Amino acid sequence: MRVTSKGQVTIPRNVRQQLGIFPQSEVEFVVEGNTVILRTVTGETSRGKKLVETLRGRATVRMTTDEIMALTRGER
């Protein structure tokens, strides 16, 4: 298996099936010495969940959904 110029490799089908890796699955690489471990990320530790938890409660402006939608649409 070769690594592309972008640092990409193809995970063989049998490995994806064994690990339950599907399109849009999140995986992580763990380096232990000269060994790299590929594992799926569980829902509790997913990147998206970490981001939401980091940002939760940081907003400084209180707006309703209608106000936000009007702002994104360029309405006044």
Secondary structure by P-SEA (a helix, b strand, c coil): ccccccccccccaaaaaaacccccbbbbbbbcccbbbbbbbcccccaaaaaaaaacccccccccaaaaaaaaaccc
